Amino acid sequence: MSERALPERDGEAGRYVVRVRRLADLSQRDLAARVGLSPSTVSRIESGLIAPTLDLYERMLALAELRLAVLDAAGHEVTPVPVDTVRDNQGRRFPAHLDVAPPDEVPYERWAFPRYDRPDAQGWFQHRTARDQRGAEDAPLRERPADHPTENELALRRRLMRGRQPRVDAPPAPDLVCECLDACFEEVCVTECPCQCEPQTGDLWRRLLAARSSAPDASADLVQLGEEGEVERSS
């Protein structure tokens, strides 16, 4: 197809195109119309006579919601480096083959002999010779980091270094339309109330029970009339 055609291995690319048509329920004519090829070209790709370009292959796979992936020797997918990896003060990426430490991990040389004529460093790295020598000595103690730190990771690191942050209260609960029955307005919601905005549980209910138990016996203050109309108190 072009100079960027995929390397063919036993017609594997063509057989994946057949898989795409199986999953997407497409004929060769349908697939050709979707990607802008002739049906005969699709047939030749599936037969292994020609290989599609990488861009064409990705568009074919996308029709069946498939994608290409980069795998390591163990078969695990390898993702690209993050787009927000830390950069130096000039906006340049740090060398990809070197290990980059966060800016707060100041090397001893800079800690012992600080420089005040330049801005704070955004990260620290050692040249490969020093790194390899240190790696040989500290191999059992420290492994190489997988990636350079990202801006988001450094921002989280700075927040953690500042210590405990102020607590942010949750937003207030939304206002509810009360549908309480008339009997609910005396104390708390009755069992039949569909609203249950003040259920018979919690601090309010316990306070009401405590108030009832601590109140004096009302019968001791009842005034009754005797048979002759005299006022007497019940004993």
MARMAR-793277 format. One record per residue: x, z, y of N, C-alpha, C, O in turn; residue in one letter; residue number from 1. Coordinates in steps of 0.2 Angstrom, whole numbers. Atoms other than C-alpha are relative to their C-alpha. Layout:
BEGIN
<atom <X; Z; Y>; <X; Z; Y>; <X; Z; Y>; <X; Z; Y>; "A"; NUM>
...
***
This chain:
BEGIN
<atom <4; 0; -6>; <0; 0; 0>; <4; 0; 6>; <3; -4; 11>; "M"; 1>
<atom <-4; 0; -5>; <14; 4; 12>; <6; 4; -2>; <7; 6; -8>; "S"; 2>
<atom <-6; -4; 1>; <31; 13; 14>; <-2; 7; -2>; <2; 11; -5>; "E"; 3>
<atom <2; -7; 1>; <22; 30; 14>; <-5; 1; -6>; <-8; 6; -7>; "R"; 4>
<atom <5; -1; 6>; <13; 27; -3>; <3; 6; -4>; <9; 7; -4>; "A"; 5>
<atom <-2; -6; 4>; <13; 42; -14>; <4; -2; -6>; <2; -8; -9>; "L"; 6>
<atom <-4; 2; 7>; <25; 42; -29>; <-5; 1; -6>; <-9; 5; -6>; "P"; 7>
<atom <5; 1; 5>; <15; 37; -44>; <4; 3; -6>; <9; 3; -8>; "E"; 8>
<atom <-2; -4; 6>; <17; 48; -60>; <-6; -1; -5>; <-11; 2; -6>; "R"; 9>
<atom <4; 2; 5>; <8; 40; -75>; <-7; -1; 3>; <-12; 1; 0>; "D"; 10>
<atom <6; 1; -3>; <-6; 34; -64>; <-4; 6; 2>; <-10; 6; 3>; "G"; 11>
<atom <3; -7; -1>; <-10; 52; -59>; <-5; -1; 7>; <-10; 1; 7>; "E"; 12>
<atom <4; 1; -6>; <-16; 47; -41>; <-6; -4; -1>; <-11; -2; 1>; "A"; 13>
<atom <6; 4; 2>; <-28; 34; -48>; <-5; 4; -4>; <-11; 3; -3>; "G"; 14>
<atom <5; -4; 4>; <-35; 46; -60>; <-3; 5; 4>; <-9; 7; 3>; "R"; 15>
<atom <3; -4; -5>; <-38; 58; -46>; <-6; -3; 4>; <-11; -1; 6>; "Y"; 16>
<atom <6; 4; -4>; <-48; 44; -37>; <-6; 0; -4>; <-11; 0; -2>; "V"; 17>
<atom <5; 0; 5>; <-58; 43; -53>; <-4; 6; 1>; <-10; 7; 0>; "V"; 18>
<atom <3; -6; 0>; <-61; 61; -52>; <-4; 1; 7>; <-10; 4; 6>; "R"; 19>
<atom <4; -1; -6>; <-67; 60; -34>; <-6; -4; -1>; <-11; -1; 2>; "V"; 20>
<atom <6; 3; 0>; <-79; 47; -38>; <-5; 3; -5>; <-11; 3; -4>; "R"; 21>
<atom <5; -4; 5>; <-86; 58; -53>; <-3; 6; 4>; <-9; 7; 3>; "R"; 22>
<atom <3; -6; -4>; <-88; 73; -41>; <-5; -2; 5>; <-10; 1; 6>; "L"; 23>
<atom <4; 2; -6>; <-95; 64; -26>; <-5; -5; -2>; <-9; -7; 2>; "A"; 24>
<atom <5; 5; 2>; <-106; 52; -37>; <0; -6; 4>; <-5; -9; 7>; "D"; 25>
<atom <-1; 6; -4>; <-99; 36; -29>; <3; -5; -5>; <6; -4; -10>; "L"; 26>
<atom <-3; 6; 3>; <-96; 19; -36>; <6; -2; 3>; <8; 0; 8>; "S"; 27>
<atom <-5; 3; -3>; <-81; 9; -33>; <-1; -3; 7>; <2; -3; 12>; "Q"; 28>
<atom <3; 3; -6>; <-91; -1; -20>; <-1; 6; 5>; <0; 5; 11>; "R"; 29>
<atom <2; -6; -5>; <-97; 16; -12>; <6; 3; 3>; <7; 3; 9>; "D"; 30>
<atom <-7; -3; -2>; <-79; 23; -11>; <3; -5; 5>; <6; -3; 10>; "L"; 31>
<atom <-4; 5; -4>; <-72; 7; -4>; <-3; 0; 7>; <0; -1; 12>; "A"; 32>
<atom <3; 0; -7>; <-85; 7; 10>; <1; 6; 4>; <2; 6; 10>; "A"; 33>
<atom <-1; -6; -3>; <-82; 25; 14>; <7; 0; 3>; <8; 3; 9>; "R"; 34>
<atom <-7; -1; -2>; <-63; 23; 16>; <3; -7; 3>; <8; -7; 5>; "V"; 35>
<atom <-2; 6; -4>; <-63; 5; 23>; <5; -5; -5>; <9; -8; -2>; "G"; 36>
<atom <-4; 4; 5>; <-55; -4; 7>; <-5; -5; -3>; <-11; -4; -3>; "L"; 37>
<atom <4; 5; 4>; <-61; -18; -4>; <-1; 3; -7>; <3; 7; -9>; "S"; 38>
<atom <0; -3; 7>; <-68; -13; -21>; <5; -2; -5>; <7; 2; -9>; "P"; 39>
<atom <-6; 2; 4>; <-54; -23; -29>; <6; 4; 1>; <10; 6; -4>; "S"; 40>
<atom <-6; -5; -2>; <-41; -12; -20>; <-1; 7; -4>; <3; 10; -6>; "T"; 41>
<atom <1; -7; 4>; <-50; 4; -27>; <1; -1; -7>; <4; 4; -10>; "V"; 42>
<atom <-1; 1; 7>; <-50; -3; -44>; <8; -1; -2>; <10; 2; -7>; "S"; 43>
<atom <-7; 0; 1>; <-31; -7; -43>; <3; 7; 1>; <8; 9; -3>; "R"; 44>
<atom <-2; -7; 0>; <-28; 11; -37>; <-1; 4; -6>; <3; 8; -8>; "I"; 45>
<atom <1; -4; 6>; <-37; 18; -51>; <3; -2; -6>; <4; 2; -11>; "E"; 46>
<atom <-4; 3; 5>; <-28; 7; -63>; <7; 2; 0>; <11; 1; -5>; "S"; 47>
<atom <-7; -2; -1>; <-11; 13; -57>; <4; -6; 2>; <10; -5; 2>; "G"; 48>
<atom <-4; 6; -2>; <-6; -4; -51>; <3; 1; 7>; <9; -2; 8>; "L"; 49>
<atom <-3; -2; -7>; <-4; 2; -33>; <-1; 7; 1>; <-6; 10; -2>; "I"; 50>
<atom <1; -7; -2>; <-3; 19; -25>; <-2; 0; 7>; <0; -3; 11>; "A"; 51>
<atom <3; 0; -6>; <-13; 24; -10>; <5; 4; 5>; <10; 8; 3>; "P"; 52>
<atom <-4; -4; -5>; <-4; 31; 6>; <-3; 7; 0>; <-8; 9; -2>; "T"; 53>
<atom <2; -7; 0>; <-5; 49; 9>; <-6; 1; 4>; <-10; 5; 2>; "L"; 54>
<atom <6; -1; -4>; <-17; 48; 23>; <-7; -3; -3>; <-12; 0; -3>; "D"; 55>
<atom <6; 3; 3>; <-29; 37; 13>; <-2; 4; -6>; <-8; 5; -7>; "L"; 56>
<atom <1; -5; 6>; <-27; 49; -2>; <-4; 6; 2>; <-8; 8; -1>; "Y"; 57>
<atom <3; -6; -2>; <-32; 64; 8>; <-7; -2; 2>; <-12; 2; 1>; "E"; 58>
<atom <7; 1; -2>; <-47; 55; 15>; <-5; -1; -6>; <-11; 0; -6>; "R"; 59>
<atom <3; 1; 6>; <-52; 50; -3>; <-2; 7; -3>; <-8; 8; -5>; "M"; 60>
<atom <1; -7; 3>; <-50; 68; -9>; <-6; 4; 4>; <-10; 8; 1>; "L"; 61>
<atom <4; -4; -4>; <-60; 75; 6>; <-8; -2; -2>; <-12; 2; 0>; "A"; 62>
<atom <7; 2; 2>; <-76; 65; 0>; <-2; 4; -6>; <-9; 5; -6>; "L"; 63>
<atom <2; -5; 5>; <-76; 77; -15>; <1; 7; 2>; <1; 11; -3>; "A"; 64>
<atom <-2; -7; -3>; <-71; 92; -4>; <6; 2; -4>; <6; 8; -6>; "E"; 65>
<atom <-6; -2; 3>; <-54; 92; -12>; <6; -1; 5>; <5; -4; 10>; "L"; 66>
<atom <-6; 1; -4>; <-37; 93; -4>; <7; 1; -3>; <7; 3; -9>; "R"; 67>
<atom <-7; -1; 3>; <-18; 92; -7>; <2; 7; 1>; <1; 10; 6>; "L"; 68>
<atom <-3; -7; -1>; <-8; 108; -9>; <7; -1; -2>; <9; -5; -6>; "A"; 69>
<atom <-7; 0; 2>; <10; 112; -10>; <1; 6; -4>; <-1; 12; -2>; "V"; 70>
<atom <-1; -5; 5>; <15; 123; -25>; <7; 1; -1>; <12; -3; -1>; "L"; 71>
<atom <-7; -1; 2>; <31; 132; -30>; <1; -1; -7>; <-4; -3; -11>; "D"; 72>
<atom <-1; 1; 7>; <39; 133; -46>; <-4; 3; -5>; <-5; 1; -11>; "A"; 73>
<atom <5; -4; 4>; <27; 146; -53>; <-7; -3; 0>; <-11; 0; -3>; "A"; 74>
<atom <7; 3; -1>; <12; 135; -48>; <-4; 4; 5>; <-10; 2; 6>; "G"; 75>
<atom <4; -3; -5>; <7; 146; -33>; <0; -4; 6>; <5; -7; 8>; "H"; 76>
<atom <1; 4; -6>; <1; 138; -17>; <5; 3; 5>; <5; 9; 6>; "E"; 77>
<atom <-5; -2; -5>; <14; 138; -3>; <-4; -2; 7>; <-5; -8; 8>; "V"; 78>
<atom <3; 2; -7>; <6; 139; 15>; <5; -2; 5>; <11; 1; 4>; "T"; 79>
<atom <-5; 1; -5>; <15; 132; 30>; <1; 6; 5>; <-3; 11; 4>; "P"; 80>
<atom <-2; -6; -5>; <23; 144; 43>; <-6; 0; 5>; <-9; -5; 7>; "V"; 81>
<atom <5; -1; -5>; <11; 151; 55>; <1; -3; 7>; <7; -4; 8>; "P"; 82>
<atom <-1; 4; -6>; <8; 142; 72>; <2; 5; 5>; <5; 3; 10>; "V"; 83>
<atom <-2; -4; -5>; <11; 158; 82>; <6; 5; -1>; <6; 10; 1>; "D"; 84>
<atom <-6; -4; 1>; <28; 164; 76>; <3; 1; 7>; <3; -3; 11>; "T"; 85>
<atom <-3; -3; -6>; <38; 173; 89>; <5; -5; 2>; <8; -9; -2>; "V"; 86>
<atom <-4; 5; -3>; <48; 162; 101>; <5; 4; 4>; <4; 10; 6>; "R"; 87>
<atom <-4; -4; -5>; <63; 167; 112>; <-2; -1; 7>; <-7; -4; 8>; "D"; 88>
<atom <2; 0; -7>; <63; 169; 130>; <0; -7; 4>; <-3; -8; 9>; "N"; 89>
<atom <0; 7; -3>; <65; 150; 133>; <-6; -4; -3>; <-7; -10; -2>; "Q"; 90>
<atom <5; 4; 3>; <50; 146; 122>; <2; -4; -6>; <-2; -8; -8>; "G"; 91>
<atom <-2; 3; 5>; <60; 140; 108>; <-1; 4; -7>; <-1; 10; -6>; "R"; 92>
<atom <1; -4; 7>; <57; 144; 89>; <7; 2; -2>; <12; -1; 0>; "R"; 93>
<atom <-6; -2; 3>; <70; 154; 81>; <2; -4; -6>; <-2; -7; -9>; "F"; 94>
<atom <-2; 5; 5>; <81; 145; 68>; <-4; 2; -7>; <-4; 8; -9>; "P"; 95>
<atom <4; -2; 6>; <70; 144; 52>; <4; 3; -6>; <1; 6; -9>; "A"; 96>
<atom <-4; -2; 6>; <84; 147; 40>; <2; 7; 1>; <5; 10; -4>; "H"; 97>
<atom <-3; -6; -2>; <88; 164; 48>; <-6; 5; 0>; <-12; 3; 1>; "L"; 98>
<atom <5; -6; 0>; <79; 181; 46>; <-1; 3; 7>; <4; 4; 11>; "D"; 99>
<atom <1; -3; -6>; <71; 187; 62>; <-4; 7; 0>; <-9; 7; -4>; "V"; 100>
<atom <2; -6; 0>; <68; 205; 65>; <-4; 1; 7>; <-3; -2; 12>; "A"; 101>
<atom <4; -1; -6>; <55; 212; 78>; <4; 3; 5>; <10; 5; 4>; "P"; 102>
<atom <-4; -2; -5>; <61; 216; 95>; <2; 7; 1>; <7; 9; 4>; "P"; 103>
<atom <-2; -7; -1>; <61; 235; 93>; <5; 2; -5>; <8; 7; -5>; "D"; 104>
<atom <-5; -1; 5>; <73; 234; 78>; <7; -3; 3>; <10; -8; 1>; "E"; 105>
<atom <-6; 2; -4>; <88; 233; 90>; <6; 1; -4>; <7; 6; -7>; "V"; 106>
<atom <-6; 0; 3>; <105; 229; 82>; <4; 6; 3>; <4; 7; 9>; "P"; 107>
<atom <-4; -5; -2>; <118; 242; 83>; <5; -2; 6>; <6; 2; 11>; "Y"; 108>
<atom <-4; 3; -6>; <129; 231; 94>; <-3; 0; 6>; <0; 2; 11>; "E"; 109>
<atom <3; 0; -6>; <116; 229; 107>; <-2; 7; 2>; <-3; 8; 8>; "R"; 110>
<atom <2; -7; -2>; <110; 247; 106>; <6; 4; 3>; <5; 7; 8>; "W"; 111>
<atom <-6; -3; -3>; <128; 253; 109>; <3; -3; 6>; <6; 0; 10>; "A"; 112>
<atom <-2; 3; -6>; <132; 240; 122>; <-5; -4; 3>; <-6; -10; 2>; "F"; 113>
<atom <6; 4; -3>; <116; 235; 131>; <2; -4; 5>; <7; -4; 8>; "P"; 114>
<atom <-1; 5; -5>; <115; 220; 142>; <-6; 1; 5>; <-12; 1; 3>; "R"; 115>
<atom <5; -1; -5>; <105; 223; 158>; <-1; -6; 5>; <-4; -6; 9>; "Y"; 116>
<atom <0; 7; -4>; <108; 205; 165>; <-4; -5; -3>; <-4; -11; -1>; "D"; 117>
<atom <4; 5; 3>; <95; 197; 154>; <-6; 3; -2>; <-6; 9; -3>; "R"; 118>
<atom <6; -3; 2>; <77; 200; 149>; <0; 2; -7>; <4; 1; -11>; "P"; 119>
<atom <0; -3; 7>; <72; 209; 134>; <-1; -5; -5>; <-4; -10; -4>; "D"; 120>
<atom <0; 5; 5>; <74; 200; 118>; <-7; 0; -4>; <-10; 5; -4>; "A"; 121>
<atom <6; 0; 3>; <59; 194; 109>; <0; 0; -8>; <-4; 1; -12>; "Q"; 122>
<atom <-1; 0; 7>; <67; 195; 92>; <8; 0; -1>; <11; -1; 3>; "G"; 123>
<atom <-7; -1; 2>; <84; 198; 83>; <1; -4; -6>; <-2; -3; -11>; "W"; 124>
<atom <-2; 3; 7>; <93; 188; 70>; <8; 0; 0>; <11; 0; 5>; "F"; 125>
<atom <-7; 0; 2>; <110; 187; 62>; <2; -8; -2>; <-2; -11; -5>; "Q"; 126>
<atom <-2; 6; 3>; <120; 171; 59>; <1; 0; -7>; <1; 5; -10>; "H"; 127>
<atom <1; 0; 8>; <120; 165; 41>; <6; 3; -3>; <5; 6; -8>; "R"; 128>
<atom <-6; -3; 3>; <138; 171; 37>; <-1; 7; 0>; <0; 10; -6>; "T"; 129>
<atom <1; -8; -1>; <134; 189; 43>; <-6; 2; -5>; <-6; 7; -8>; "A"; 130>
<atom <6; -1; 4>; <117; 188; 35>; <1; 0; -8>; <-1; 4; -11>; "R"; 131>
<atom <-1; 1; 7>; <123; 182; 18>; <5; 6; -2>; <4; 8; -8>; "D"; 132>
<atom <-4; -5; 2>; <137; 195; 18>; <-4; 7; -1>; <-3; 11; -5>; "Q"; 133>
<atom <4; -6; 0>; <125; 209; 22>; <-5; 0; -6>; <-7; 5; -9>; "R"; 134>
<atom <4; 1; 6>; <113; 202; 9>; <3; 2; -6>; <0; 5; -11>; "G"; 135>
<atom <-3; -1; 6>; <125; 203; -4>; <1; 8; -1>; <1; 11; -7>; "A"; 136>
<atom <-2; -8; 0>; <129; 222; 0>; <-7; 4; -1>; <-7; 9; -4>; "E"; 137>
<atom <7; -4; 0>; <110; 227; 3>; <-5; -3; -5>; <-11; -2; -4>; "D"; 138>
<atom <5; 3; 4>; <102; 216; -10>; <-5; 4; -4>; <-11; 3; -4>; "A"; 139>
<atom <5; -4; 3>; <95; 230; -20>; <-5; 4; 4>; <-10; 6; 2>; "P"; 140>
<atom <4; -4; -4>; <88; 239; -5>; <-4; -4; 5>; <-10; -2; 7>; "L"; 141>
<atom <4; 4; -5>; <81; 225; 6>; <-1; -7; -2>; <4; -10; -4>; "R"; 142>
<atom <1; 7; 2>; <73; 208; 2>; <-1; -4; 7>; <-3; -1; 12>; "E"; 143>
<atom <1; 4; -6>; <72; 194; 15>; <-7; -1; 1>; <-11; -2; -3>; "R"; 144>
<atom <7; 1; -1>; <56; 193; 24>; <-3; -7; -1>; <1; -12; -1>; "P"; 145>
<atom <3; 6; 1>; <44; 179; 20>; <0; -5; 6>; <2; -11; 5>; "A"; 146>
<atom <0; 4; -6>; <42; 173; 38>; <2; 3; 6>; <3; 9; 5>; "D"; 147>
<atom <-1; -3; -6>; <46; 176; 55>; <-6; 4; 3>; <-12; 2; 1>; "H"; 148>
<atom <6; -4; -3>; <35; 189; 64>; <-4; -5; 5>; <-1; -9; 8>; "P"; 149>
<atom <4; 3; -4>; <20; 182; 73>; <-2; 4; 6>; <-1; 10; 6>; "T"; 150>
<atom <2; -4; -6>; <13; 186; 90>; <-5; 5; -1>; <-5; 11; 2>; "E"; 151>
<atom <5; -4; 1>; <-2; 194; 83>; <3; 7; -4>; <1; 12; -2>; "N"; 152>
<atom <-3; -6; 4>; <9; 205; 71>; <4; 4; 5>; <4; 10; 4>; "E"; 153>
<atom <-4; -4; -5>; <20; 210; 86>; <-5; 4; 4>; <-3; 10; 6>; "L"; 154>
<atom <5; -4; -4>; <5; 215; 96>; <-3; 6; -3>; <-3; 11; 0>; "A"; 155>
<atom <3; -6; 4>; <-2; 226; 82>; <6; 5; 0>; <4; 11; 0>; "L"; 156>
<atom <-5; -4; 1>; <15; 233; 80>; <1; 5; 6>; <3; 11; 6>; "R"; 157>
<atom <0; -4; -7>; <16; 238; 99>; <-5; 5; 0>; <-4; 11; 3>; "R"; 158>
<atom <5; -5; -1>; <-1; 246; 98>; <1; 6; -5>; <0; 12; -3>; "R"; 159>
<atom <-1; -6; 4>; <4; 257; 83>; <6; 4; 2>; <6; 10; 2>; "L"; 160>
<atom <-5; -4; -2>; <20; 262; 91>; <-2; 4; 6>; <1; 9; 7>; "M"; 161>
<atom <3; -4; -5>; <10; 268; 106>; <-3; 7; -2>; <-5; 11; 2>; "R"; 162>
<atom <3; -6; 3>; <2; 281; 95>; <-8; -1; 0>; <-10; -7; 0>; "G"; 163>
<atom <8; 0; 1>; <-17; 285; 93>; <-3; -3; 6>; <-1; 0; 12>; "R"; 164>
<atom <4; 3; -5>; <-28; 275; 104>; <-6; 4; 2>; <-9; 7; -3>; "Q"; 165>
<atom <6; -3; -1>; <-43; 281; 113>; <-6; -2; -4>; <-6; -8; -6>; "P"; 166>
<atom <6; 2; 4>; <-59; 282; 103>; <-5; -4; 4>; <-7; -2; 9>; "R"; 167>
<atom <5; 4; -3>; <-71; 269; 107>; <-7; 1; -4>; <-8; 0; -10>; "V"; 168>
<atom <6; -2; 3>; <-89; 275; 104>; <-4; -7; -2>; <-3; -12; 1>; "D"; 169>
<atom <4; 6; 2>; <-101; 263; 95>; <-6; -1; 5>; <-8; 4; 9>; "A"; 170>
<atom <5; 2; -5>; <-114; 254; 106>; <-6; 4; -2>; <-8; 5; -8>; "P"; 171>
<atom <7; -4; 2>; <-131; 264; 107>; <-4; -4; -4>; <-4; -11; -4>; "P"; 172>
<atom <5; 3; 4>; <-144; 260; 95>; <-6; -4; 4>; <-7; -1; 10>; "A"; 173>
<atom <5; 4; -4>; <-157; 247; 101>; <-7; 5; 1>; <-8; 8; -4>; "P"; 174>
<atom <6; -3; -1>; <-173; 254; 108>; <-6; -2; -5>; <-7; -8; -6>; "D"; 175>
<atom <5; 2; 5>; <-187; 255; 96>; <-7; 1; 3>; <-8; 6; 7>; "L"; 176>
<atom <7; -1; -2>; <-206; 253; 99>; <-3; 6; -5>; <-4; 5; -11>; "V"; 177>
<atom <3; -6; 4>; <-214; 270; 94>; <-7; -1; -2>; <-11; -4; 2>; "C"; 178>
<atom <7; 1; 3>; <-229; 269; 82>; <-2; 6; -3>; <-6; 6; -8>; "E"; 179>
<atom <2; -6; 2>; <-231; 287; 80>; <-8; 1; 0>; <-11; -1; 4>; "C"; 180>
<atom <7; -2; -1>; <-248; 294; 76>; <-1; 6; 4>; <4; 9; 7>; "L"; 181>
<atom <2; -5; -5>; <-257; 307; 87>; <3; 7; -3>; <5; 11; 1>; "D"; 182>
<atom <-2; -6; 3>; <-252; 321; 75>; <7; 1; 1>; <10; 7; 0>; "A"; 183>
<atom <-7; 0; -1>; <-234; 317; 77>; <3; 3; 6>; <8; 6; 6>; "C"; 184>
<atom <-2; -2; -6>; <-233; 322; 95>; <0; 8; 1>; <2; 11; 6>; "F"; 185>
<atom <0; -8; 0>; <-236; 341; 91>; <7; 2; -2>; <9; 7; 2>; "E"; 186>
<atom <-7; -2; 2>; <-219; 343; 82>; <4; -6; -2>; <8; -8; 2>; "E"; 187>
<atom <-4; 5; 3>; <-211; 330; 71>; <-5; -5; -3>; <-11; -4; -4>; "V"; 188>
<atom <4; 5; 3>; <-217; 314; 62>; <-3; 3; -6>; <0; 6; -10>; "C"; 189>
<atom <3; -2; 7>; <-230; 318; 48>; <2; -6; -5>; <5; -11; -3>; "V"; 190>
<atom <-2; 4; 6>; <-228; 310; 31>; <-3; -7; 1>; <0; -12; -1>; "T"; 191>
<atom <3; 6; 0>; <-240; 296; 35>; <2; -4; 6>; <0; -10; 6>; "E"; 192>
<atom <-2; 4; -6>; <-232; 290; 51>; <5; -6; -2>; <10; -5; -6>; "C"; 193>
<atom <-4; 5; 2>; <-225; 273; 49>; <7; -1; 4>; <11; -4; 2>; "P"; 194>
<atom <-6; 1; -4>; <-212; 275; 63>; <6; 5; -2>; <11; 2; -3>; "C"; 195>
<atom <-5; -5; 2>; <-203; 291; 57>; <6; 0; 5>; <12; 1; 3>; "Q"; 196>
<atom <-5; -1; -5>; <-193; 292; 73>; <3; 7; 1>; <9; 8; 3>; "C"; 197>
<atom <-2; -7; 1>; <-192; 311; 71>; <-2; 2; -7>; <-7; 6; -7>; "E"; 198>
<atom <2; -2; 7>; <-192; 314; 52>; <0; 7; -1>; <3; 11; 4>; "P"; 199>
<atom <0; -7; 2>; <-194; 331; 44>; <6; 2; -3>; <6; 6; -8>; "Q"; 200>
<atom <-6; -2; 2>; <-176; 332; 42>; <5; 1; 6>; <3; -2; 11>; "T"; 201>
<atom <-5; 0; -5>; <-160; 336; 52>; <-1; 6; 4>; <-5; 11; 3>; "G"; 202>
<atom <-1; -6; -4>; <-157; 348; 66>; <-7; 2; 3>; <-8; 8; 4>; "D"; 203>
<atom <6; -2; -3>; <-174; 347; 74>; <-5; 4; -5>; <-8; 9; -3>; "L"; 204>
<atom <5; -3; 5>; <-184; 351; 58>; <3; 7; -1>; <-1; 12; -2>; "W"; 205>
<atom <-2; -7; 1>; <-172; 366; 55>; <-1; 5; 5>; <-2; 10; 4>; "R"; 206>
<atom <1; -5; -5>; <-174; 373; 72>; <-7; 2; 0>; <-9; 8; 2>; "R"; 207>
<atom <7; -2; 1>; <-193; 372; 70>; <-1; 5; -5>; <-5; 10; -4>; "L"; 208>
<atom <1; -5; 5>; <-192; 381; 54>; <3; 7; 2>; <0; 12; 0>; "L"; 209>
<atom <-3; -6; -2>; <-181; 394; 61>; <-4; 4; 5>; <-4; 10; 5>; "A"; 210>
<atom <4; -3; -5>; <-192; 397; 76>; <-6; 3; -3>; <-9; 8; -1>; "A"; 211>
<atom <6; -2; 3>; <-207; 399; 65>; <2; 7; -4>; <-2; 12; -4>; "R"; 212>
<atom <-2; -6; 4>; <-198; 412; 53>; <2; 6; 5>; <1; 12; 3>; "S"; 213>
<atom <-2; -5; -4>; <-192; 422; 68>; <-5; 2; 5>; <-4; 8; 8>; "S"; 214>
<atom <5; -2; -5>; <-208; 423; 78>; <-4; 6; -3>; <-4; 6; -9>; "A"; 215>
<atom <4; -6; 2>; <-218; 439; 77>; <-6; -2; -3>; <-9; -7; -2>; "P"; 216>
<atom <6; 2; 3>; <-233; 440; 66>; <-6; 0; 5>; <-7; 5; 8>; "D"; 217>
<atom <5; 1; -5>; <-247; 433; 76>; <-6; 5; -2>; <-10; 7; 3>; "A"; 218>
<atom <6; -4; 2>; <-260; 444; 66>; <0; 7; 3>; <-5; 10; 3>; "S"; 219>
<atom <-1; -7; -3>; <-253; 460; 73>; <-3; 0; 7>; <-4; 6; 9>; "A"; 220>
<atom <3; 0; -6>; <-259; 455; 90>; <-7; -3; 1>; <-10; -3; 7>; "D"; 221>
<atom <7; 3; -1>; <-276; 448; 86>; <-5; 6; 2>; <-4; 12; -1>; "L"; 222>
<atom <5; -5; -2>; <-290; 457; 94>; <-7; -1; -3>; <-9; -7; -3>; "V"; 223>
<atom <6; 1; 4>; <-306; 459; 84>; <-5; 5; 3>; <-4; 10; 6>; "Q"; 224>
<atom <6; -4; -3>; <-323; 466; 89>; <-3; 3; -6>; <-5; 0; -11>; "L"; 225>
<atom <3; -4; 6>; <-331; 479; 78>; <-7; -1; 0>; <-10; -5; 4>; "G"; 226>
<atom <7; 0; 1>; <-349; 481; 73>; <-3; 2; 6>; <-9; -1; 8>; "E"; 227>
<atom <3; -3; -6>; <-353; 491; 89>; <3; -3; 6>; <1; -1; 11>; "E"; 228>
<atom <-2; 4; -6>; <-344; 479; 100>; <7; 3; 3>; <9; 1; 8>; "G"; 229>
<atom <-6; -3; -3>; <-329; 490; 102>; <6; -4; -2>; <6; -8; -7>; "E"; 230>
<atom <-6; 4; 1>; <-312; 482; 103>; <5; 4; -4>; <6; 10; -2>; "V"; 231>
<atom <-5; -3; 4>; <-300; 487; 90>; <5; -5; -3>; <4; -11; -3>; "E"; 232>
<atom <-6; 4; 2>; <-283; 480; 84>; <0; 1; -8>; <-1; 6; -11>; "R"; 233>
<atom <-1; 0; 7>; <-280; 476; 66>; <7; 4; -2>; <11; 3; 2>; "S"; 234>
<atom <-6; -3; 1>; <-267; 487; 58>; <4; -4; -5>; <10; -1; -6>; "S"; 235>
***
